[in-house]
């Protein structure tokens, strides 16, 4: 696994395998957020398999699929709800980028756009392309 810490309570990662989930629980994580749509993976890695692995390891599980280019307000709200719960969390997709995008969009208006972009960049994700969306959401939330 390639966990990249965005905040003290949130790490993002490229795709996680069901057999890796127990190690997340052992490392202290309490929540697993799957942002990878089922049509990108086989049945052995789909959200049902990941939910079963998360539940077996004692993790809360959220399935919030993010197809590239298809961000919705409901998706952002669901991610915000998953991130608001207690305990350390891991969010994953194919590369970790979409999970990072959703994190940044949930924080728009509560943190400066520059800080969000800098945090993402420090984790290896370039979100400069969504800066206008972050700023637009921030303006609406003010």
C-alpha positions, 0 to 999 in steps of 0.5 A: 500500500502507498498511504499518503497522509493529507491530514492527521486523520486522513490518508489516501491511497491507490487501489487497496486489495481486500487482503490488505484491509486487516493491515489498515485496521492494525495500523489504527485506521477505523474507516475505509472510503472506496472512491473507485467505481465497480466498473474499474475492477473485477468482482474480487475487488468490487465494493461488495468484496471491499465492504466484506473485508472492511467489516471483517476487520472492524472498519466502517465502510463507505462506497462513494464511487467517483467516475472521472469528470463526474463530480456531483454535489451529492458525492461531495456531501457523502464524502464530507459525511464519511470524513466527519466521522470519528477515527483515522480514515483511508480513502482510495481510488485507482491512484489516490487522486480522485480521493484527494480531489473529493477531500479538497472539495469538501474543505473548499471554503473552510481552508484557503485554496492555496493550502488545499493545493499545497497539501495535495501537492505534498502528497504527490497530487497536482490539483491545480486543474480544479482550483477554479472549482474549489474557489467556486465552491468556497464562494458559494459557501460564504 
